[in-house]
Amino acid sequence: MTQRSKTSLKNKIVSKYRWLLSLVLGLGVSWTIAKPGLTQALLPYTPEVKADQFEEKGIDLAQQVEYLLRYRLDDEASIASAVSMARLSTQLAPNKSETWRILGILYAQQKQFDQSLIALNKAVSLDSTNPVNYFILGRIYFQKGDYPKAETNIEQGLKIKPDEVEPLFDLGNTKLKLGQLPASITAYQKAVTLDKKFWPALNNIGLVRYEQGNIEGAIKAWQEVIKIDNKQAEPQLALAVALYHQGKTEQAYKRAQEALTIDNQYANLDFLKENLWGERILEDTKTLLNTSNMQNVIKSLKKTTKTTTSSP
């Protein structure tokens, strides 16, 4: 979508929000009607408003916010409008799970995780049969580092809808964080069985196998990932580390350079740790990246990036 299209969409949605807000405020005050040409005291008039009308507008507003989220309009103005819209939707339709879920997602995007959890737990209390509520809750608990609660919620969602690829991947990540390595592989493998091209799960199988000391198994997983998508930096670098560990230095250097050329963030060990790289592979990655060959590559890439960024 072009920037112009994004701006047009944002203006339409914000305009709709303002119209609806004006409508709601209008319904909360007394209206007056006078006959033309008469000067008698105005008689108060209060229109009849049904609860389901508020609810209908609240649901409609929540849908508009969801539409906004799909296009990822993440500038401050659109986010502020979306949050206001979502809050209003929960006031108009407080008994609808979807309004609270969308508000929870918005809070999470702003990293207001405590507020997000309040809204999402409200969504679950209103609809305990919707797996999406549990899946999102699990992801937020994972972001907060509360892995037991993340595990509980993701598993609850999977009881309702077991064949969902991304929640299975999230479960694998959670099991990995909890140190349950065989269980994490089981979850990843199920995700790959459902979608053979879902390379993130296959990539993480490699990471787990490496931590287990199964270097050959890890290499096989990363080679399969590269067959699916050879433009991803992570499996390229992971494979390079494994090859270097086996003493295949020239192959390792070539793979590592390819990986960092795709994305030089992967030269940052903290970034790798955030992406669930374990202690064993991090230590071996540090050894590879500290070689003179790779230090020269990293310096060259940094220089190229700096030149590109500073160019007009």
JOKA-V808968 format. One record per pair of residues at least 12 apart in sequence whose ideal C-beta (glycine too) atoms are under 8 Angstrom apart, sorted by the first residue. I is the first residue (numbers start at 1). J is the second residue. Records with the same first field share a line. If there is no record, write none. Layout:
# JOKA-V808968
I = J / J
This chain:
# JOKA-V808968
1 = 71
6 = 71 / 73
9 = 68 / 71 / 73
10 = 68 / 73 / 77 / 78 / 81
13 = 64 / 65 / 67 / 68 / 81 / 85
14 = 78 / 81
16 = 61 / 64
17 = 61 / 64 / 81 / 84 / 85 / 88
20 = 57 / 60 / 61 / 88
21 = 88
23 = 57
24 = 54 / 57 / 88 / 92
27 = 47 / 49
30 = 44 / 45 / 46
31 = 44 / 45 / 46 / 47
32 = 44 / 45
33 = 45
54 = 92 / 93
55 = 92 / 93 / 95 / 96
56 = 93
57 = 92 / 93
58 = 88 / 89 / 90 / 91 / 92 / 93 / 94 / 96 / 99
59 = 89 / 93 / 96 / 98 / 99
61 = 85 / 86 / 88 / 89 / 92 / 99
62 = 85 / 86 / 89 / 93 / 96 / 98 / 99 / 102
64 = 85
65 = 82 / 85 / 86 / 89 / 102 / 106
66 = 98 / 102
68 = 82 / 85
69 = 82 / 102 / 105 / 106
74 = 109
79 = 106 / 109 / 110
82 = 106
83 = 103 / 106 / 107 / 110
86 = 99 / 102 / 103 / 106
87 = 103
89 = 102 / 103
90 = 103 / 119
95 = 126
96 = 126
97 = 123 / 124 / 126 / 127 / 130 / 133
98 = 123
100 = 119 / 120 / 122 / 123 / 126
101 = 119 / 120 / 123 / 132 / 133 / 136
103 = 119
104 = 116 / 117 / 118 / 119 / 120 / 122 / 123 / 136 / 140
105 = 136
107 = 119
108 = 136 / 139 / 140 / 143
113 = 140 / 143 / 144
116 = 140
117 = 137 / 140 / 141 / 144
120 = 133 / 136 / 137 / 140
121 = 137
124 = 137
129 = 160
130 = 160
131 = 156 / 157 / 158 / 160 / 161 / 164 / 167
132 = 157
133 = 157
134 = 153 / 154 / 156 / 157 / 160
135 = 153 / 154 / 157 / 164 / 166 / 167 / 170
137 = 149 / 153
138 = 150 / 151 / 152 / 153 / 154 / 157 / 167 / 170 / 171 / 174
139 = 154 / 170
141 = 153
142 = 170 / 173 / 174 / 177
147 = 174 / 177 / 178
148 = 178
150 = 170 / 174
151 = 171 / 174 / 175 / 178
154 = 167 / 170 / 171 / 174
155 = 171
158 = 171
163 = 194
165 = 191 / 194 / 195 / 198 / 201
166 = 191
168 = 187 / 188 / 190 / 191 / 194 / 201
169 = 187 / 188 / 191 / 198 / 200 / 201 / 204
171 = 187
172 = 184 / 185 / 186 / 187 / 188 / 191 / 201 / 204
173 = 204 / 276
175 = 187
176 = 204 / 207 / 208 / 276
177 = 276
181 = 208 / 211 / 212
184 = 204 / 208
185 = 205 / 208 / 209
188 = 201 / 202 / 204 / 205 / 208
189 = 201 / 205
192 = 205
197 = 228
199 = 225 / 228 / 229 / 232 / 235
202 = 221 / 224 / 225 / 228
203 = 221 / 222 / 225 / 232 / 234 / 235 / 238
204 = 276
205 = 221
206 = 218 / 219 / 220 / 221 / 222 / 225 / 235 / 238
207 = 238 / 276 / 277 / 278 / 281
208 = 278
209 = 221
210 = 238 / 242 / 278 / 280 / 281
211 = 278 / 279 / 280 / 281
213 = 280
215 = 242 / 245 / 246
218 = 238 / 242
219 = 239 / 242 / 243
222 = 235 / 236 / 238 / 239 / 242
223 = 239
226 = 239
231 = 262
232 = 262
233 = 259 / 260 / 262 / 263 / 265 / 266
234 = 259 / 266 / 275
236 = 255 / 256 / 258 / 259 / 262
237 = 255 / 256 / 259 / 260 / 266 / 285
238 = 277 / 281
239 = 255
240 = 252 / 253 / 254 / 255 / 256 / 259 / 288
241 = 256 / 281 / 284 / 285 / 288
242 = 284
243 = 255
244 = 256 / 284 / 287 / 288
245 = 284
252 = 288
253 = 291 / 293 / 294 / 297
256 = 288 / 289 / 294 / 297
257 = 294 / 297
260 = 297 / 298 / 301
261 = 301
264 = 298 / 301 / 302 / 305
267 = 289 / 298 / 301
269 = 282 / 285 / 286 / 289
272 = 285
